[in-house]
Amino acid sequence: MARSGKRRYTAYWLLAPGAIWLVLFFVVPFYSLVATSLYDPNGSVLSGYKVTYHFSNYWHALKSYHPELLRSLWYAGLATLVCLVVGYVLAYAIAFKAGKWRNLLLVLVIAPFFTSFLLRTLSWKLILSDHGFVVSTLQNVHILSHDGRLLNTWFAVVAGIVYNFLPFMVLPLYASLEKVDGRLIEAAGDLYANPFRAFFKVTWPLSLPGVVAGTLLTFIPAAGDYINAQLLGGPGQTMVGNKIENLFTTSQDYPDAGALSMILMILIIGMVMVYIRTSGTEDLV
C-alpha cells in the first residue's frame, strides 16, 4: 500500500517541472495580458495603471484598429491557401515520386530554418527591390508597368509570409501522405477511377489530417506576424501585429495593446474551433 502511494506521488513529482513551466510561461503571462486589457485607459506609464475592468477597451480597440485586424486575417488566409497549393504539390512529390532523393528534399524544405527569420525576410526585400532582377524581368515582359514595383505592396507581404511559413505546411502534409497505402490508389484505378477521381476519393480524404494541421500551423502564426509587413510592406499594408508592437513599445498605450491582443487571440481560437469542426477532423488532430 505504501509502495503504491509512493508511485502515485512519484508521478506527480515527474509532472511538476512541466507544470511549473506552464504556470510561469503561459498562465502568468496570459493573466498579465488579460489584466493589461482591462487597465484604466486614463492611466499612463508615469502615473501607473490600475485594473478597473474597463471592458470598453475592447470596443475601442476593435473600432480603432479593425482595418489592420481584417487585413491580417486576409493576408494570413491568402498566404495559407497559397502554401496549401504549393505545399501539397511538393509534399506529394516527395512522398510518392522522390525515391532515393526523399531525405535530401526534406532537408532542403527544413534548411531555411537554419537561417534567422529576419535575414530571410531581408533577403526577400533585396529580391523584390525596385531595381532587382525580378522587377526588371516583369517590366520587360510587360507584367509590370515601367514604374511598377513589388515592394511596399500586398503581394510582397503575402510572398514573404508564404516563403517563411511554407515548411509548416509541407511537413504535416508529407507525414500524412507518407502513410497513404499505395495499394488503395491502385485499387481505385482497378475500379476504373481515373487519376483525378482517385485523388479526390482516396488520397485527399486520407491526407486531411495533414491538411488541417498544416493550415493551422501556417495561419495562426501568419495572422500575428508583423516582420513581413514591416520590412516588405508600406503604411497601407500594416498588420495587427505591427499595431500591437507599436502600442506596446512606442505609444505605450497598454490598455489598447492588451485589448487588441486579446481580440486577435479570441478570433483565432474561434476560427480554429469552427474550422476543425466543419472539416470533420476533430478526432484526428
Summary of the structure (lengths in Angstrom):
residues: 285
radius of gyration: 23.7
end to end distance: 39.0
largest distance: 83.9
contacts: 842
relative contact order: 0.14
helix: 77%
strand: 1%
